[in-house]
Amino acid sequence: MQLLIEIIVSMLLIIGSFFILVGAVGILRLPDLFMRLHAPAKASTLGLGSFLLASIVYSAFQLRFGFPELLITLLAFITAPVSANLLAQAAIHLNLRSKSGNVPEALDRPLPWQRYQRPERGYGVKRRSK
C-alpha cells in the first residue's frame, strides 16, 4: 500500500512540476503583458494545485488531516485570478497595446480602487457645450 501512495504522490509532483515549467516558459516566451497573464494565472495555479493535492494524499496516508493544504489551495485559487484581472484592468487603463491587436481601447471608467476617490479634473465632470 505504501508503494501505491508513493507512486501517486510522485505522479502528482511530476504533473505539478510540468505545469510550473510551462508557466515559467510562458512568462519568458510570450510577447506582451496580456498574453503573459495566462501563464501564472493558469499553469502555475494548476501546478500549485497538483503539489497541494500530493501533500493532501501524503498527509492522509500518515493519518493526518491536511487542513493547511486545503487553506492554501483555497487562497491560491481565489487570489490568482483576481490579481490577473486587476493587472489586465490596470494595463488597459494605461493604454498598453497588445502585439496581437486584440486589446480594446482604454475604458472610460475608474479602476476598482479608484471608485471611492474624488474625481480628478476632467474625469466624471460633464462639460457644457457652448
N, C-alpha and C positions, 0 to 999 in steps of 0.2 A: 504493500500500500504506500509505503514511503517513497518508493521509486516512481510510482504514478504521480504523486503530488509534486515531486521534484521535476518531472518531465513537464507537467502542466505549468508550473511556475517558470521554468526555463523557457518554454514556448511563449508565455505571456511577456517575459522580459525581452525576448528576441523581437517579438512583434512591436513592443513599445519602442525599442531601440531603432527599429526600421522607421517608424513614424517620426521619431525625433530627428533622425538623419534626413528624412525627406523635408521636414520643416526647416532644418538648418540650410540645406541646399536651396530650398525655395527662397529663403531670405537673401542668400548670396546671389542667386542667378536671375531672379525676376527683375524686370527693368525699372519699375516705379512703385511708389508707395501703395497705390490702390491694389496692385497685384500682390505685393509683399504682405499685405494684411492677412491674406488667406493662409500663409504658411504658419505663423504662430497660432492663429485662431483655430485652425482646423487640425493640421497634422500634429502639432505639438500637444494639443489638448487630447487627441486620441492616444498619443504616446504616453502622456502622463496618466491617462485613464487605464491603460494597459499595465503600467507599473503598479498603480494602486490596486488594481484587481489581483495582480500577482501577490501583492502584500496581504490582501484580504484572504486569499486562498491559503497562503502560508500560515497566517495567524489563526485561521480556523483549524488547520491541521494541528497547531500547537494548543488547541482548546482555549483560545483567547479571542474575544470579540474584537473586531477591528474598527472600533469607533473612531479613532483618529484618522484612519484611512477614508472612512465614509465622509467625515467632515472636510478633509482636504479635497476629496472628489467633488463634493457639493460646491465648495468655494471656488475651485478651479473652473468648473463648468459654468458657473454664474459669471465670474469676473472676466474670463477670456473674451466672450462675445461682446460684452458691454464695453470693454476697453477698445476692442477693434472698431466698434461702431462709433465711439467718441473720437477716435483717431481719424476715421473716414469723414465724419462731420466737420472736424477742425480743418482737414485738408481741403474739403470742398469750400469751406468758408474762406480759406486763404487763397482760393483760386489756383490751387495746384493742378497742373494739367497731367492727364494720363497719356502715355505714349500710344495707347490704343485708340484714344479719342472718344471713349465711351463714357466719360465722366461729365455729368451735367455742369452747367454754369453755377456759380455760387448762388445759393438760395438767399433771398432777401428775408431772412428770418434770423432771430438770435440763436446762438448755440445754447444747449441746455443750462450751462452755468451762467448765462447772461440773461435769463428770463426775468430775474427779480432785481436787476440793476437798473439804475436810472438810464434812460435812453441817451445815447450820445448825440452829438449835433448831426442833424441830417437823418438820423435813423428814428423812425417812429413818429416823425413830425411831418404832417402833411403840409405841403407848400400851397399857398393860394395862387391861383392862376390870375394873371393881370389882364 
